[in-house]
Amino acid sequence: MNSGFKHILLILSIALISAHGIIAQETELANTKLQAAYYKDQNNLERITAKLLIKSERYEPFANAEVHFYSVKDTTKTLLKTIVTDEKGEATYILEPDAKASSDSTGQVVFAVEYDGNPTSESASKEIMVTPAALKVTFFQEDTTKFISIEAFETGGGDTPIPITETEIGVFVKRTFSYLNIAKEATNTEGKLIVPFPVDMPGDSIGVLTIVAKIEDHDLYGNVEAWGTINWARPVPIADEARRGLGDTDAPLWMVYTLIVLLSAVWFHYAYVIFLIIKIKLAKHHI
């Protein structure tokens, strides 16, 4: 075998190894995962929240990636908006009035969320099918007993709302930084849920309390909530005490007494020093 043929074989081997490396590199893309959910808040504001994750050792938020939001009807997709994920890997699209124009005959609305991928990460997608729904919170009283009434109904099937039956609804009291759960029960055959009002719960100074009703992570309705406010709770008076502050003319009493003692000690030392000086001078004069 001559040297020229060996040289050719060497070049071919290097080329095959390089090609194998490139193919392996192209096929070993990082796994991605796309999560998406539908939300409707107490102001009837609707949004779709997407969260993109990428796997290294474990799944972590994938920031600065473009996520596309589509409305879907049959096989036609209409781009609604493209949003870049934040440092948590999240992107939120607020539904515009015409974004739900793709409702089918059943009243369902279909959305798709997609990430196209890049040279180092694979693509991902998620489809959401939502039946538009709403909740209504009201209050009523029978004799001396007070109740919370929650109505749940579908809103996409025409002019007449359709009751949402046998669906679990969480009832909460809105606190400053959280929600306190007071009930979690299913609606009846009329799409209603009635629970006692927590009259012993502390409210504001006039007893106002905000009640929150939620459908959470439902396969058909997604996440829906509604609020209701009434002054049936236990009033908590606002503390109206005159507080002595450091910068006030009425300083705290302990500070006044401490200052008197300290100043008295200082003036006593001044007087004692003056007394000693006079005594020394008199002693020298007698000598």
Sequence and secondary structure as in RCSB ss.txt:
>XXXX:A:sequence
MNSGFKHILLILSIALISAHGIIAQETELANTKLQAAYYKDQNNLERITAKLLIKSERYEPFANAEVHFYSVKDT
TKTLLKTIVTDEKGEATYILEPDAKASSDSTGQVVFAVEYDGNPTSESASKEIMVTPAALKVTFFQEDTTKFISI
EAFETGGGDTPIPITETEIGVFVKRTFSYLNIAKEATNTEGKLIVPFPVDMPGDSIGVLTIVAKIEDHDLYGNVE
AWGTINWARPVPIADEARRGLGDTDAPLWMVYTLIVLLSAVWFHYAYVIFLIIKIKLAKHHI
>XXXX:A:secstr
  HHHHHHHHHHHHHHHHHHHHHHHHH  B EEEEEEEEE TT  EEEEEEEEEESSSEEE  S EEEEEEEETT
EEEEEEEEE  TTSEEEEE  GGGGTT  TTS EEEEEEE  BTTB  EEEEEEE  EEEEEEEEEETTEEEEEE
EEEE SSSSS EE  S EEEEEEE SSSEEEEEEEE  TTSEEEEE  TTSB STT  EEEEEEEEEETTTEEEE
EEEEES SB           TTSSS  HHHHHHHHHHHHHHHHHHHHHHHHHHHHHHHHHH 
